[in-house]
Amino acid sequence: MASRLETLVAALKSALGDKLIGVKTARGEVTIIVAPRDLLSVATTLRDAPELRFAQLMDVCGLDYKTYRMPDGGARATHTREQLAREASAVAENTELPILGRFAAAYHLLSLEHNWRVRMRVFAEDDELPVLDSVVGIWPSANWFEREAFDLYGIVFTGHPDLRRILTDYGFIGHPFRKDFPISGNVEMRYDPDQRRVIYQPVTIEPREITPRIVREEHYGDSEEQGKR
């Protein structure tokens, strides 16, 4: 008898067909990858197909794979639209999912009808200007989630009704969750007594590196002296 996850994977393959680029089951969770051009059609199928009914979007998370390395130590792979189309015809279940670009969005979905969860990952095609379609028209709860991914990662969601920053302020420069964002930031604000208002100026903090983790001697803290403290 098939397990619940196996039943879910079978239902996803049946409903999505060649629009699935990858599918993986790990730690009791199912993750699928679809191409950005198929995002809206796949999202609609996930919501409406009777065997799926993922009616609730729980979260949308931005992802930056700039310094990501595969488990074997290799660098992430980049794929053209033509390569994506070829890969879509041969989905390899439970193999390491491909990394198809620098920026991606992960959509966490819940089906109350079937008590299923699935994670859908979609990679933007352009690393310099990551753009994905907005799914607000399919799951209205995506509104603030997409604004957060735009604010923190710079992912632009076309068709969003009100795409603007949600966590940083209006004078903020850059996207703080990108892996190349400087630790000290780009600008700072202060009150200017002459202008009698808050102003923005280039950051004055000296650039610094994070202190590396200290490697202590073996059995540190096991001595009698340490135990008396």
Sequence and secondary structure as in RCSB ss.txt:
>XXXX:A:sequence
MASRLETLVAALKSALGDKLIGVKTARGEVTIIVAPRDLLSVATTLRDAPELRFAQLMDVCGLDYKTYRMPDGGA
RATHTREQLAREASAVAENTELPILGRFAAAYHLLSLEHNWRVRMRVFAEDDELPVLDSVVGIWPSANWFEREAF
DLYGIVFTGHPDLRRILTDYGFIGHPFRKDFPISGNVEMRYDPDQRRVIYQPVTIEPREITPRIVREEHYGDSEE
QGKR
>XXXX:A:secstr
   HHHHHHHHHHHHHGGGEEEEEEETTEEEEEE GGGHHHHHHHHHH TTT   EEEEEEEEE TT B TTS B
     HHHHHHHHTS  BTS     SSEEEEEEEEETTTTEEEEEEEE S SSS EEE  TTT TTHHHHHHHHH
HHH  EEET TT   SSS TT  S TTSTTS TT SEEEEEETTTTEEEEEE  S            TTTT SHH
HHT 
